[in-house]
């Protein structure tokens, strides 16, 4: 306080404006997977250039082309063997609207992803405050129960920190999708389901392996065959002197090089949808808001889902006695590949059934939590209570005006209670507790549009 001992004019600035709540970022994913370069700490990136500079490039894809007895190219080309696909998942994330994100390397290409590595990466992620989404797209390749153990660990972290949400894939067993969904519902358990959402089926993307090696095998009359990159094989076909074996092999390549190149061009990458959905979350949040369901939007860089499903197929995915909803990616004629579901894994929970509702509450809780930290050690009296109440009401009023909350007027959309006799007892105040009650009516997506038609009798 200024001392008024010397005659003169004194100026005192009086604060009349309340503090404000600054909304936290809503869609900052953290990706966990194998990278070319092992990087010890989580890194924040904003583009594929950043990813390549820090974590390196993609793993090689190996395509096997078989030469038959008639010296013809077998069109049944084996799929590339690599399952270390985080590089391509990052491409799908940015292609579908993704922005800033975190990447945690769980090792390099010399090893495989394990539950232990995922757990270690999650421990590092726990120390980062900014991420709001967890995506582990390569977890589906972990042997045994490792995939489900990894997903349970991610859901557990979401529950502990209450500031993030998990996007996950299903394991594609290569048989019937009903089996994949049944296995997933059995394996994922029953804990913390409101903090996760699953998307299926996998996607046939338009991406191709960046570093393709071609392995030509001989089931016919050629005695000398080889392996190498496509460029090396093209060089041999153009100049046989590049080859260190029988002249018959370059002659064969000259004849069939075009067919080989066409077969390679047809080999596009199949990926789980989780990384693409992380991009969709970011795009919808930016365009509309975290309260808008990330559904009924198309996916980029996707030719089609690996399974085409109809309404009857999806019924058991969306509503099931277990409550473990699996959101569908469907191909609609004239519309493209569309996200056709917006439920959490807690599909039968009336409070936390929908992804946008769960994520809106995460956003509000985290934003208000950070904004009220200035109150710690302030006097626990009516002046402080009013500052807190006014600040929170102003924030929620802004959300209501944007359409995030339901109600004809603010009083219908939310309430904020704080004070002695309302939320606190005298004992609470003596113990240093300032308790605020906040209630909001979140908007929910119109999931089922019902149009009732009836015959109208002729009147004239």
Phi, psi and omega in degrees: 000139180291138177270125182258066180257338181253131179301141180158186180255130182240142179247130174236126177271125182252123179282121180246345182268137180286159173294160182236157177265121175264121183291136179286163174297142186256336185226075174244093183286156169240118181262135178241130179180185180271139181229160179298315178258131175279121180243129189291318189251155174301141180236138177269127180231164180231000183198170176292333176297315177300315182299313182296319181297323185267313189256352179092191185261195182276163173284155180290141171258130184252120179251128180258124178246126185261135175261124184273178182299331179271015181059035176252155179279127179285121182289346180279078183280134179291143179293147177304143189278340188291136172241017177261087198243017184301324180304315182285327174298322178294323176300317180293324179298309182291327180293335183257019172111005183292153178233225180302143179203171176247147175233131177241116180283127178258018181132174180257185187290349182288341180240189178240162180282135179230165177299322180298319179293320178296317180298318177297320178294321178295326176297319176294320181295328182300335181278350180265131185270332189286321185302142179238354179226144175243128180226123179233074190294333181274358182298336181295347180268356180287133186290158175063224180271009185301322179299311182291323176299320180293318180293322177295322178295321178294316178297323178297320178294321177300319180291322181293315185270334178057029178227015181210170189218144183255132173251129185225160175257177170247153174286129176268107182281355177082008179243256181252142181293335177297325178292317179300317182291319178298316179297321180295314181297326178288320188279334189282346177081198185231004186264136170059034185293338181290350181259017180212159175218144181244144182230141187200152003275184175291166188244133170277105185274174175262006180282149174240155178296132183287321182245083184268127171256140182249121179252110182263121180254155186245113171249014185234221190269350180289136183261342182230115177231169188209178175232155177170180177287163180300321180298318180297320180292321176297319179298320180294319180296324181284328184216098183304340181294344177286344183268145179252030182213192187309140180295338183298328182293310176299324178298319178298317181296320178302324183283324190243009184302317180301317179295321178296315180297322179295319179296321179295319182296335181280348184273092177261165191266135174263128182228153170293161187273353189299318181291320177297321180293327175300320176294320178296317177305313182295319182292315181293319177301319181289318184283320187239313184137159183295341180279349177276132180297131177282064184213167186057038175233151183271159180253140177268155178063028179235128177273319177186158171290155182290336173239133175263124184238162179240185182300318181296320178298319187282344183306313182284342176287319190277319182233118183215154181298333178285341182079357185271086183289140171244118181281137187264148165252119186234150176263117178249132180298129179082354181240328180105201181271113192243138172285119188237056177178147182215038182254150171282178175292342177271063188292342179257007180269114183297331180282316190240033182290326190253140180304311183296329178292313180299315183288328176296317179294322175302316181295313180297314182299314182291321181295313181292322178302311181293324183289332183267005180296336180293343183282340182303127181075004171285159177301133182273071183227183186299324179299314178294318180300318181293322177299316180293313182298313181298319180297314182290319179298321179297318179295312181293326176298321177296320177296319179298317180295331178279351179098011182280337184241147183267139178146145181288335178216163183306323181297333177279339188266330183199165170216152176226117180243135175202138177147164177292129182089345177257301182240350184225148171260170177300326179294320177302316182293319177299329180273004177081020182265130171245109187254127180241134175254125180237128176233135180226150175255096182285143175288146179241148183292147174279089188281326181237111179267114185250119178250119180263122179245147175214159177284139175251129183290146177294135184246351179207000000 
